[in-house]
Amino acid sequence: MPFTQKHVQSADLGIFTESLGNPTDPAVLLIMGAMNPGLCWYDAFCEALVARGFFVIRYDHRDTGQSSVVDFAIHPYDMDDLTSDALAVLDGYGIAKAHIVGLSMGGYIGQILGARHGDRVLSLTLISTTVDHRPYMEATTFARRGEYDLPFPEERYLAYLKNVAEHPPTTPEGFAEARMRGWEVICGGPLAGADREALVAMLADIDAHSPHPASAWNHGPAVARSTVRTQLVQDIHVPTLIIHGENDPCFPVAHGERLHALIPDAKLVVVPGMGHMYTLTEALSLVDVIAGEILL
């Protein structure tokens, strides 16, 4: 089933999008996490949503994939700007309202959409995300300054980052090995079989799709410039499903529980064994969770 590619305009930026399915079906907008293009939503995941009767759109954030590159020093941006990109995608397709599915930083954008643009949101699914990014940002820059009531990332994740920072790979093979190790950490553990093969193929597709990979690092300072959403999410009044991995090393499960407590009438599903990112197997099982809890 081929995707249809389309560039839409968000202010003066071009945002690369791909769609799948019948445009007359209810739309699902997939919003990926920081530093990753839309390809991180597995093709099979998108196809499974289409099989359930939805029109699926995934897109590349600015500074990823085929979307425009920004000189952050001259044109800094934050989550509000990235939210404007998401709205521009909906506008570019002529979609008044959509089911929003956001992962990690994509979940930050989803929270803003749900609270400030609820008239554009049929439902909201928040995967592996948080209302307060500060513990993650401080820990991963090794500059803990504050005390927070949500946990920092787990030591196994921080140890991986520290090791790569102290012993950066110097060969293509070393880089590939370090990247795979990092993905396995955020996926909750070593991958094998079809899940590993799918990840290897996806990473190869991302490499071929991303002419300016270093620009994705702009997402870090974009998040750092943004405000936390603890108060904002209490203004979400659309059907909301929170999905959180039991073994998420970036945002331990307390982050998902806090979201659940703050968003009125939200549902929480904790996925046994899942990390911050899903495997292919987990992605396909999430389709059933999302369709069963919110989309239908």
SEVEXLO-549602 format. One record per residue (C-alpha): residue number from 1; x, z, y. Coordinates in pm, 1 decimal, padded with zeros to 6 digits. Layout:
BEGIN
NODE  resi        c1        c3        c2
NODE   NUM         X         Z         Y
...
This chain:
BEGIN
NODE  resi        c1        c3        c2
NODE     1   00000.0   00000.0   00000.0
NODE     2   00186.0  -00119.1   00313.0
NODE     3   00200.8   00079.1   00635.3
NODE     4   00120.0  -00095.6   00962.8
NODE     5   00379.1  -00035.2   01234.5
NODE     6   00296.1   00001.4   01601.0
NODE     7   00469.8   00121.0   01916.9
NODE     8   00260.1   00316.7   02165.4
NODE     9   00351.7   00424.9   02517.5
NODE    10   00387.9   00785.6   02623.7
NODE    11   00466.6   00772.1   02994.8
NODE    12   00781.0   00555.1   03000.3
NODE    13   00874.5   00618.5   02637.0
NODE    14   00801.8   00410.3   02330.9
NODE    15   00673.4   00607.7   02032.2
NODE    16   00702.8   00443.0   01690.9
NODE    17   00403.4   00493.9   01463.7
NODE    18   00288.2   00387.5   01119.4
NODE    19  -00068.0   00385.1   00994.1
NODE    20  -00225.6   00354.5   00652.9
NODE    21  -00584.5   00307.4   00545.3
NODE    22  -00908.6   00194.5   00704.1
NODE    23  -00914.6   00252.5   01082.5
NODE    24  -01287.8   00324.4   01065.0
NODE    25  -01227.9   00628.4   00842.0
NODE    26  -01168.7   00975.4   00992.4
NODE    27  -00814.6   00992.6   01128.7
NODE    28  -00539.5   01231.3   01019.7
NODE    29  -00244.3   01263.0   01258.4
NODE    30   00070.6   01390.7   01085.8
NODE    31   00319.0   01565.9   01316.8
NODE    32   00662.5   01631.4   01167.1
NODE    33   00907.3   01910.8   01244.5
NODE    34   01213.4   01910.2   01466.8
NODE    35   01483.9   01646.5   01426.5
NODE    36   01289.8   01452.2   01164.3
NODE    37   01101.9   01121.3   01190.7
NODE    38   00762.0   01047.7   01046.0
NODE    39   00917.1   00925.5   00720.8
NODE    40   00948.7   01290.6   00617.2
NODE    41   00579.5   01269.6   00535.9
NODE    42   00623.0   01118.1   00191.2
NODE    43   00455.1   00781.8   00139.2
NODE    44   00277.0   00922.6  -00164.4
NODE    45   00137.7   01209.5   00045.2
NODE    46  -00003.3   00961.5   00296.0
NODE    47  -00142.3   00741.7   00018.6
NODE    48  -00315.2   01040.4  -00140.2
NODE    49  -00489.3   01120.7   00188.8
NODE    50  -00600.3   00758.3   00221.1
NODE    51  -00739.6   00773.6  -00133.2
NODE    52  -00957.8   01062.6  -00015.3
NODE    53  -01105.9   00848.6   00260.4
NODE    54  -00884.2   00907.8   00561.6
NODE    55  -00697.1   00686.9   00806.3
NODE    56  -00345.0   00829.7   00825.8
NODE    57  -00099.4   00805.2   01115.2
NODE    58   00256.7   00935.4   01111.3
NODE    59   00499.4   00889.3   01398.6
NODE    60   00854.6   00945.0   01515.6
NODE    61   00901.8   01207.3   01784.1
NODE    62   01098.3   01095.5   02087.5
NODE    63   01469.2   01113.6   01999.4
NODE    64   01405.4   01039.4   01630.7
NODE    65   01373.4   00727.4   01420.0
NODE    66   01258.9   00419.7   01610.9
NODE    67   01116.1   00604.3   01912.3
NODE    68   01283.9   00612.7   02252.5
NODE    69   01603.9   00808.3   02308.6
NODE    70   01608.7   01049.7   02602.9
NODE    71   01904.9   01158.8   02814.5
NODE    72   01816.1   01526.8   02798.5
NODE    73   02055.0   01627.0   03077.1
NODE    74   01866.7   01401.1   03318.6
NODE    75   01517.7   01420.9   03168.1
NODE    76   01477.7   01754.3   02986.1
NODE    77   01151.0   01808.3   02802.5
NODE    78   00963.3   02077.1   02613.7
NODE    79   00672.8   02125.3   02373.2
NODE    80   00418.4   02025.7   02635.9
NODE    81   00588.7   01687.8   02667.1
NODE    82   00599.3   01643.6   02290.2
NODE    83   00229.4   01731.5   02282.6
NODE    84   00170.2   01455.9   02537.2
NODE    85   00339.6   01217.3   02294.0
NODE    86   00094.8   01319.4   02020.6
NODE    87  -00199.6   01259.3   02253.2
NODE    88  -00050.5   00922.6   02347.6
NODE    89  -00047.9   00826.6   01980.1
NODE    90  -00418.2   00907.4   01951.0
NODE    91  -00487.8   00714.4   02271.0
NODE    92  -00280.8   00420.9   02149.4
NODE    93  -00505.8   00391.7   01846.3
NODE    94  -00824.4   00451.6   02043.9
NODE    95  -00895.8   00769.1   01847.3
NODE    96  -01111.9   01026.0   02024.1
NODE    97  -01071.4   01304.9   01766.0
NODE    98  -00848.7   01352.7   01462.4
NODE    99  -00757.1   01598.3   01192.7
NODE   100  -00417.1   01734.3   01301.3
NODE   101  -00155.2   01830.4   01041.9
NODE   102   00166.8   01974.4   01184.4
NODE   103   00474.7   02109.5   01008.9
NODE   104   00722.8   02353.1   01168.4
NODE   105   00780.1   02224.0   01524.3
NODE   106   00492.1   01987.8   01455.2
NODE   107   00289.7   02303.8   01407.8
NODE   108   00388.5   02419.4   01756.4
NODE   109   00244.6   02093.8   01886.4
NODE   110  -00063.2   02142.5   01670.7
NODE   111  -00117.9   02487.9   01819.8
NODE   112  -00104.6   02346.0   02172.3
NODE   113  -00342.5   02065.5   02078.2
NODE   114  -00586.8   02308.7   01921.1
NODE   115  -00583.8   02548.4   02214.6
NODE   116  -00571.5   02308.2   02509.8
NODE   117  -00714.7   01987.4   02369.0
NODE   118  -00970.2   02110.1   02118.1
NODE   119  -01199.3   01823.7   02213.6
NODE   120  -00948.6   01589.7   02044.4
NODE   121  -00917.7   01797.1   01724.9
NODE   122  -01150.5   01778.6   01424.1
NODE   123  -00945.0   02032.2   01230.5
NODE   124  -00600.2   02185.0   01245.3
NODE   125  -00359.6   02236.7   00955.6
NODE   126  -00043.4   02432.4   01037.7
NODE   127   00232.2   02420.9   00775.9
NODE   128   00549.4   02634.0   00776.1
NODE   129   00522.1   02727.8   01141.4
NODE   130   00511.3   03020.0   01383.5
NODE   131   00378.9   03137.9   01718.4
NODE   132   00722.4   03268.8   01818.1
NODE   133   01028.4   03048.2   01772.0
NODE   134   01270.6   03291.9   01936.4
NODE   135   01388.3   03473.3   01620.4
NODE   136   01475.9   03138.9   01462.5
NODE   137   01642.4   02997.3   01772.6
NODE   138   01855.3   03305.1   01834.4
NODE   139   01960.6   03348.3   01472.4
NODE   140   02052.3   02984.5   01417.3
NODE   141   02268.6   02977.4   01729.6
NODE   142   02431.7   03303.2   01616.0
NODE   143   02329.5   03466.9   01943.7
NODE   144   02076.8   03734.7   01857.3
NODE   145   01975.2   03903.4   02180.0
NODE   146   01626.2   04037.6   02131.6
NODE   147   01423.4   04257.0   01903.4
NODE   148   01112.1   04091.4   01768.0
NODE   149   00818.7   04193.2   01554.0
NODE   150   00856.0   03878.3   01344.3
NODE   151   01149.1   03834.1   01104.6
NODE   152   01462.8   03631.1   01158.1
NODE   153   01545.5   03352.8   00909.5
NODE   154   01670.2   03466.5   00571.3
NODE   155   02040.7   03522.4   00517.5
NODE   156   02067.9   03244.5   00256.8
NODE   157   01967.1   02992.8   00522.1
NODE   158   02193.2   03140.3   00788.4
NODE   159   02482.3   03151.4   00541.0
NODE   160   02439.7   02779.2   00476.6
NODE   161   02446.5   02703.8   00850.2
NODE   162   02750.7   02925.6   00903.2
NODE   163   02937.6   02761.1   00617.1
NODE   164   02871.2   02411.6   00751.2
NODE   165   02972.6   02519.1   01102.8
NODE   166   03298.5   02670.8   00978.1
NODE   167   03374.2   02397.0   00724.9
NODE   168   03216.8   02077.1   00859.7
NODE   169   03221.6   01782.9   00619.2
NODE   170   03485.1   01522.5   00698.1
NODE   171   03382.8   01239.2   00465.9
NODE   172   03056.5   01052.2   00406.3
NODE   173   03043.2   01204.3   00059.3
NODE   174   03096.7   01551.5   00200.2
NODE   175   02825.8   01499.7   00459.9
NODE   176   02579.9   01377.5   00196.1
NODE   177   02654.2   01675.9  -00026.3
NODE   178   02615.9   01923.4   00260.9
NODE   179   02290.4   01765.5   00372.7
NODE   180   02146.0   01775.1   00022.9
NODE   181   02248.2   02139.7  -00008.5
NODE   182   02072.0   02213.4   00319.4
NODE   183   01753.2   02042.6   00210.3
NODE   184   01756.3   02235.0  -00114.1
NODE   185   01788.6   02559.4   00081.2
NODE   186   01489.5   02481.2   00301.4
NODE   187   01292.5   02355.0   00000.7
NODE   188   01338.7   02692.8  -00165.2
NODE   189   01597.2   02606.0  -00429.6
NODE   190   01772.3   02331.9  -00628.3
NODE   191   01574.9   02014.2  -00690.4
NODE   192   01570.0   01810.1  -01008.5
NODE   193   01400.0   01509.6  -01160.5
NODE   194   01141.6   01322.0  -00956.4
NODE   195   01157.9   01570.2  -00667.8
NODE   196   01531.3   01519.5  -00623.4
NODE   197   01502.1   01141.7  -00660.9
NODE   198   01225.2   01132.0  -00400.2
NODE   199   01431.6   01334.4  -00153.0
NODE   200   01740.7   01116.0  -00202.4
NODE   201   01530.5   00803.5  -00144.8
NODE   202   01364.2   00952.1   00162.5
NODE   203   01697.3   01050.1   00318.2
NODE   204   01830.4   00697.8   00259.3
NODE   205   01521.1   00554.0   00427.8
NODE   206   01567.9   00790.3   00722.9
NODE   207   01931.5   00684.4   00762.2
NODE   208   01832.8   00317.8   00769.2
NODE   209   01548.3   00393.6   01010.8
NODE   210   01745.6   00604.1   01261.7
NODE   211   01994.5   00415.4   01481.7
NODE   212   02064.8   00718.5   01705.4
NODE   213   02055.7   01024.9   01476.5
NODE   214   02249.2   01250.9   01715.0
NODE   215   01970.5   01231.5   01973.4
NODE   216   01748.6   01442.8   01746.9
NODE   217   01959.1   01746.3   01843.1
NODE   218   01769.2   01739.6   02174.1
NODE   219   01480.5   01906.2   01995.0
NODE   220   01669.0   02236.1   01984.9
NODE   221   01692.9   02278.9   02363.2
NODE   222   01339.9   02139.1   02396.2
NODE   223   01210.6   02424.8   02181.2
NODE   224   01430.1   02676.0   02365.0
NODE   225   01275.3   02569.5   02698.3
NODE   226   00924.0   02628.8   02566.4
NODE   227   00709.9   02939.6   02584.9
NODE   228   00588.7   03131.3   02281.8
NODE   229   00227.1   03075.8   02181.8
NODE   230   00110.4   03427.8   02088.6
NODE   231  -00162.7   03432.6   02353.0
NODE   232  -00231.3   03061.0   02349.4
NODE   233  -00334.3   03037.7   01984.4
NODE   234  -00612.3   03289.5   02041.2
NODE   235  -00786.8   03009.7   02231.8
NODE   236  -00802.2   02786.9   01922.9
NODE   237  -01165.0   02737.6   01821.1
NODE   238  -01141.0   02449.4   01575.6
NODE   239  -01136.2   02486.5   01195.4
NODE   240  -00780.9   02595.4   01116.6
NODE   241  -00589.5   02612.0   00789.8
NODE   242  -00248.3   02779.1   00774.1
NODE   243  -00022.5   02683.5   00482.4
NODE   244   00296.9   02880.0   00433.2
NODE   245   00557.7   02874.2   00160.5
NODE   246   00619.3   03200.3  -00019.6
NODE   247   00995.1   03131.0  -00007.1
NODE   248   01024.1   02989.9   00346.2
NODE   249   01379.5   03082.2   00456.0
NODE   250   01331.7   02966.8   00816.4
NODE   251   01003.8   03139.8   00896.7
NODE   252   00944.7   03409.8   00635.0
NODE   253   00581.4   03440.1   00532.9
NODE   254   00508.3   03708.0   00794.7
NODE   255   00508.8   03424.5   01049.9
NODE   256   00217.9   03256.6   00872.4
NODE   257   00038.0   03587.4   00838.7
NODE   258   00070.8   03645.1   01214.1
NODE   259  -00078.9   03303.5   01286.7
NODE   260  -00365.4   03387.8   01054.5
NODE   261  -00427.7   03714.7   01236.5
NODE   262  -00425.3   03554.2   01580.9
NODE   263  -00629.3   03235.0   01533.0
NODE   264  -01002.7   03305.1   01514.2
NODE   265  -01154.0   03234.7   01170.7
NODE   266  -00835.9   03070.6   01039.6
NODE   267  -00772.3   03039.7   00666.5
NODE   268  -00434.1   03120.7   00511.1
NODE   269  -00292.7   02972.8   00191.4
NODE   270   00045.9   03102.9   00073.8
NODE   271   00201.3   02853.1  -00168.2
NODE   272   00397.0   03020.6  -00450.5
NODE   273   00757.9   02902.8  -00470.9
NODE   274   00742.8   02669.1  -00171.5
NODE   275   01013.9   02689.6   00092.5
NODE   276   01001.6   02572.5   00452.3
NODE   277   00981.2   02208.0   00349.0
NODE   278   00780.9   02073.7   00058.3
NODE   279   00906.1   01884.5  -00244.6
NODE   280   00724.0   01566.7  -00346.5
NODE   281   00533.6   01762.6  -00610.3
NODE   282   00434.1   02025.7  -00355.8
NODE   283   00338.6   01761.7  -00099.0
NODE   284   00091.8   01606.6  -00340.9
NODE   285  -00055.6   01945.8  -00425.3
NODE   286  -00094.7   02016.0  -00052.8
NODE   287  -00323.2   01714.3  -00023.6
NODE   288  -00567.5   01892.2  -00252.8
NODE   289  -00536.7   02214.3  -00052.5
NODE   290  -00590.2   02040.4   00281.3
NODE   291  -00875.9   01821.6   00158.5
NODE   292  -01042.7   02113.0  -00018.2
NODE   293  -01016.9   02365.4   00263.7
NODE   294  -01059.6   02165.2   00581.9
NODE   295  -01093.9   01790.7   00569.2
NODE   296  -01408.6   01766.1   00361.2
